[in-house]
Amino acid sequence: MSVAALLEQPFATVSDLIRAAARQQPQAPALRLDDRTLSYGELDALMDRVAAALQRDGVAPRDTIAICAGTSLEYATVFLGSLRAGVTVAPLAPSSTAEALATMVADADAVLLFTDATVASALAPVADRIGAARIALDGSDAGRPFSDWLAPAGAQPEPVAVEPDWPFNIIYSSGTTGTPKGIVQPHGMRWGHVRRGANQEFGPGAVTLLSTPLYSNTTLVPFFQTIALGGTVVLMSKFDAAGYLALAERHRVTHTTLVPVQYQRIMALPDFDRYDLSSFRYKFSTSAPFPAALKADVLKRWPGGLIDIYGMTEGGGTCLLASHQYPDKLHTVGQPAPGHDIRIIDEDGRELPRGATGEIVGRSASMMTGYHKQPEKTAEAEWYDADGNRFIRTGDIGRFDEDGFLVLVDRKKDMIISGGFNIYPSDIEAVVRQHPAVADVSVVGVPSERWGETPVGFVVIRPGAEITPEALRSWANERLGKTQRLAAVEFIDSLPRSAIGKVLKRELRDRYREKAALPG
């Protein structure tokens, strides 16, 4: 059956779609990294060998394997081959602490751990806590070499009839506010992502450049959309702005997904305009707030459409903003995607009318099964409407404008309550960002004896700018409401961010508390 025919079915797997693409275009490039390329025919054969090796080792459908390693073609092949065997994949962040990694491997019940030398070294302090057998993707002594573990050329796995509700992968949250939670995404959820990609010109002829890590859902959504629909994925093992643009020009890239801080770094390059980016059809952004001024700059100087995606790894409701079609709505995250139901509720779980501000909840065909082995946490993340329909709570605060576009206000957990007033850091950040000396800013709430909490701004200053923290604070406070005024401004070389660009506000709060505790 062809890719097009499979897309007409109620359900198909990513593995089936890749098989169909391999039969239609066996010589077409599927994956590229540095100077290496895998064709669809080669990828399909390697997936068979991975699936056969898993079955040889007694790894059954719905068992779990973990991958914790740097980006590589072997990483991608193991992920895809595991899906062919009906095996669940837990991609783990190498940047996690050794303690967190050991916890996640155990929580996932991983029977195998695919890793590399760098991660193995970091895991040394907790090696005795990891019972999963190790396979070294880089051929190092981190485990059994991948080439030795792999089933021989021509090996064929036993067919597995994967069901839509089977777990596809377990994506672990960053754990910046506690123990990471394993988000179980079923095959049906990924099928929904792939079908959406078919409407965004992913497919044969599409070339997608991805520079965020393969353990991140930010990367995995466009990765599967491209590879399942017959396009080419170009991977970067590590992002740098100039290297990204060189690859985009060299490979005539048509699609990409970047987080806002990557757009910021790319657009700031003095020689940005010398690169030929005319091949781009669509650029996507997700995972963090995308400032309207930055969106406008991308629209002005970078060919192709720009789509801001608002959603969660847990799934539920997704909003899409086609910025090139709605340049007057750049301050929003767009409208609900087709088939997505997004509502606003108050603190007591009551639905609010359009225009009211509250927590965002969403429902669609693309929703997590739940948090792995954490039914209480799963229940906390769910909201049910009057008809008993299940929604996922986002923890974000927002409202719909008069045209049905969603305006994000802030993260619920980041809201500052000062003197009984709710203060949203994003409102303050938007004002501070207007100062010409400001390159980046994040506002957090810190303890205050008088007010309970009070806002403090951490600011990255543009090179060559001359202004003091106190002068910037005074400038901002003249433009802020009385309850929003900053108690302090600190200059910082760079904001602490996760691997996918989210500002780690807890680190900023800890930094301020530690500094305040120092003797004068």
Secondary structure, 3 states (H helix, E strand, C coil): CCHHHHHCCCCCCHHHHHHHHHHHCCCCEEEEECCEEEEHHHHHHHHHHHHHHHHHCCCCCCCEEEEECCCCHHHHHHHHHHHHCCCEEEECCCCCCHHHHHHHHHHCCEEEEEECHHHHHHHHHHHHHCCCEEEECCCCCCCEEHHHHCCCCCCCCCCCCCCCCCEEEEEECCCCCCCCCEEEEEHHHHHHHHHHHHHHCCCCCCEEEECCCCCCHHHHHHHHHHHHCCCEEEECCCCCHHHHHHHHHHCCCCEEEECHHHHHHHHCCCCHHHCCCCCCCEEEECCCCCCHHHHHHHHHHCCCEEEEEECCCCECCCEEEECCCCHHHCCCCCEECCCCEEEEECCCCCECCCCCCEEEEEECCCECCEECCCHHHHHHCEEECCCCCEEEEEEEEEEECCCCCEEEEEEHHHCEEECCEEECHHHHHHHHCCCCCEEEEEEEEEEECCCEEEEEEEEEECCCCCCCHHHHHHHHHHHCCHHHCCCEEEECCCCCECCCCCECHHHHHHHHHHHHHCCC
